[in-house]
Amino acid sequence: MSWLRLVRPEEAEGELARSYAEALQRAGRVYQIVQAMSLAPRVLDASMALYQRVMFAPSGSGIGLSRDRRELLAVVVSRTNACHY
């Protein structure tokens, strides 16, 4: 089994601390999926920007699904993968 070294929120510094602060403001906590990218803060920021762009794009912007459907799909995929959402 592989293990990733995670930088905990209380250990974060610099760019990562800023990314964690944004995650905390957005979700009320720093989820482990965010911490999984902690060794590459620029990758974390790019991933979160993509997530924001896809999940919060206005309906009819080429995404093809309503905001509700996108969120439902995320829940179903997380549940199927036994991930806490």
BELQUI-V261510 format. One record per pair of residues at least 12 apart in sequence whose ideal C-beta (glycine too) atoms are under 10 Angstrom apart, sorted by the first residue. I is the first residue (numbers start at 1). J is the second residue. If there is no record, write none. Layout:
{{I:J} {I:J}}
//
This chain:
{{4:32} {4:35} {4:36} {4:37} {4:38} {4:39} {5:35} {5:36} {5:38} {5:39} {6:30} {6:32} {6:34} {6:35} {6:36} {6:37} {6:38} {6:39} {7:20} {7:30} {7:35} {7:37} {7:38} {7:39} {7:41} {8:20} {8:30} {8:35} {8:38} {9:21} {9:23} {9:24} {9:29} {9:30} {9:34} {9:35} {9:38} {10:30} {11:38} {12:30} {12:35} {12:38} {12:41} {14:41} {15:41} {15:42} {15:44} {15:45} {16:34} {16:35} {16:37} {16:38} {16:39} {16:40} {16:41} {16:42} {16:44} {16:45} {17:41} {18:41} {18:45} {19:34} {19:37} {19:38} {19:41} {19:42} {19:44} {19:45} {19:48} {20:34} {20:35} {20:38} {20:41} {20:44} {22:34} {22:44} {22:45} {22:48} {23:35} {23:44} {23:48} {26:48} {26:52} {31:83} {31:84} {31:85} {32:83} {32:84} {33:47} {33:51} {33:78} {33:83} {33:84} {34:47} {34:48} {51:74} {54:70} {54:74} {55:67} {55:70} {55:71} {55:73} {55:74} {56:70} {57:70} {71:85}}
//
